Amino acid sequence: MKYVLDSSVAVRWVLAEPHSDKAIRLRDDYRAGQHQLIAPDWFILEVMNVLGKAAARGAIRKAEAVRNYSLILRDAPVFHASLPLSTHAFQLAIQHRRAVYDLLYLALALQEKCELVTADDSLVRQLQPAYGCLVALSSLP
């Protein structure tokens, strides 16, 4: 199955957060060729931001942030250019009063006609009724 992978899921591969076990299972299935994972190229900037903030607040060491970044890159999804998605993401952001960078993932899922897996439960609660392609990480086996 093809999924758009939100960065909130990928950081759970390396940081102990709720549902990290499910994120790791999805990654392992991807490694085994059971799924295709894709993401807008913005994904990598979000991953860097989360890891950098974790290091800044002392949750992880700086060297660990760098190592975790490399680990995520090793299993990175196939990237799609964000610019072609940006107009649709912007329209979705205005319509739903959400951040454009969150809706780049949704725009890609709609374009590719696949599901978007995210750990952002508020995004799922708000938009899943209108966009059935949104899947909460917590709902995965």
C-alpha positions as CSV (number, residue, x, y, z in Angstrom):
1,M,0.0,0.0,0.0
2,K,1.2,3.6,-0.7
3,Y,1.1,6.1,2.2
4,V,2.1,9.7,2.5
5,L,4.2,9.7,5.7
6,D,4.0,12.7,8.0
7,S,7.2,13.7,9.7
8,S,5.4,13.3,13.0
9,V,5.5,9.6,12.3
10,A,9.1,9.4,11.2
11,V,10.4,11.1,14.3
12,R,8.8,8.3,16.3
13,W,11.3,5.9,14.7
14,V,14.0,7.5,16.8
15,L,12.3,9.3,19.7
16,A,10.2,7.5,22.3
17,E,6.8,9.0,21.9
18,P,3.3,7.7,22.0
19,H,2.7,5.0,19.3
20,S,6.4,4.8,18.5
21,D,5.9,1.0,18.2
22,K,3.4,1.5,15.5
23,A,5.6,4.0,13.6
24,I,8.5,1.5,13.8
25,R,6.3,-1.3,12.6
26,L,5.3,0.8,9.6
27,R,8.9,1.6,8.9
28,D,9.9,-2.1,9.1
29,D,7.1,-3.0,6.7
30,Y,8.4,-0.3,4.3
31,R,11.9,-1.8,4.6
32,A,10.4,-5.2,3.8
33,G,8.7,-3.8,0.7
34,Q,5.2,-4.2,2.0
35,H,4.4,-0.4,1.6
36,Q,5.5,2.6,-0.4
37,L,6.2,5.7,1.6
38,I,6.2,9.1,0.0
39,A,6.3,12.7,1.4
40,P,6.7,16.2,0.3
41,D,10.3,17.3,0.4
42,W,9.4,19.7,3.2
43,F,9.4,16.5,5.4
44,I,13.1,16.7,5.9
45,L,13.0,20.2,7.2
46,E,10.3,19.3,9.7
47,V,12.4,16.3,10.9
48,M,15.4,18.6,11.4
49,N,13.3,21.1,13.3
50,V,11.8,18.5,15.7
51,L,15.2,16.9,16.3
52,G,16.9,20.3,16.8
53,K,14.2,21.4,19.3
54,A,14.6,18.1,21.2
55,A,18.3,18.8,21.4
56,A,17.8,22.4,22.4
57,R,15.6,21.5,25.3
58,G,17.9,18.8,26.5
59,A,15.6,15.8,25.7
60,I,18.4,14.4,23.5
61,R,22.1,15.2,23.1
62,K,23.2,17.2,20.0
63,A,25.2,14.2,18.7
64,E,22.1,12.1,19.1
65,A,20.0,14.6,17.1
66,V,22.5,14.3,14.3
67,R,22.6,10.5,14.5
68,N,18.8,10.3,14.6
69,Y,18.6,12.6,11.5
70,S,20.9,10.1,9.6
71,L,18.8,7.2,10.8
72,I,15.6,8.8,9.5
73,L,17.2,9.7,6.2
74,R,18.3,6.1,5.8
75,D,14.7,5.0,5.6
76,A,13.3,8.3,4.2
77,P,10.2,8.1,2.0
78,V,10.4,9.0,-1.7
79,F,10.2,12.8,-1.8
80,H,7.9,14.8,-4.0
81,A,8.6,18.5,-4.7
82,S,6.6,20.8,-2.4
83,L,6.3,23.7,-4.8
84,P,3.9,22.0,-7.2
85,L,1.7,21.1,-4.1
86,S,1.9,24.5,-2.6
87,T,-1.1,26.2,-4.3
88,H,-3.4,23.3,-3.3
89,A,-1.9,23.2,0.2
90,F,-2.4,27.0,0.5
91,Q,-6.1,26.7,-0.6
92,L,-6.6,23.9,2.0
93,A,-4.9,25.9,4.7
94,I,-7.1,28.9,4.1
95,Q,-10.2,26.7,3.9
96,H,-9.5,24.8,7.1
97,R,-7.4,27.4,9.1
98,R,-4.4,25.1,9.4
99,A,-0.7,25.5,8.7
100,V,0.3,25.2,5.0
101,Y,3.2,22.9,5.8
102,D,0.8,20.4,7.5
103,L,-1.5,20.5,4.5
104,L,1.3,19.8,2.0
105,Y,1.0,16.2,3.2
106,L,-2.7,16.2,2.6
107,A,-2.3,17.8,-0.8
108,L,0.1,15.0,-1.8
109,A,-2.2,12.3,-0.5
110,L,-5.1,13.8,-2.5
111,Q,-2.9,14.0,-5.6
112,E,-1.6,10.5,-5.3
113,K,-4.9,9.1,-4.2
114,C,-3.5,7.4,-1.1
115,E,-3.7,7.6,2.6
116,L,-1.8,10.1,4.8
117,V,-0.5,8.6,8.1
118,T,0.0,11.2,10.8
119,A,0.5,11.3,14.6
120,D,-1.2,14.7,14.6
121,D,-4.4,13.7,16.2
122,S,-5.9,17.2,16.0
123,L,-5.4,17.2,12.3
124,V,-7.2,13.9,12.0
125,R,-10.1,14.9,14.3
126,Q,-10.6,18.2,12.3
127,L,-10.2,17.0,8.8
128,Q,-10.9,13.2,8.6
129,P,-14.6,13.7,8.2
130,A,-13.9,15.7,5.0
131,Y,-10.9,13.7,3.9
132,G,-11.2,10.0,4.6
133,C,-7.6,9.5,3.4
134,L,-6.3,10.8,6.8
135,V,-5.2,8.0,9.1
136,A,-4.1,8.4,12.7
137,L,-1.0,6.5,13.6
138,S,-2.7,5.4,16.7
139,S,-5.3,3.5,14.6
140,L,-2.6,1.3,12.9
141,P,-2.1,-2.2,14.2
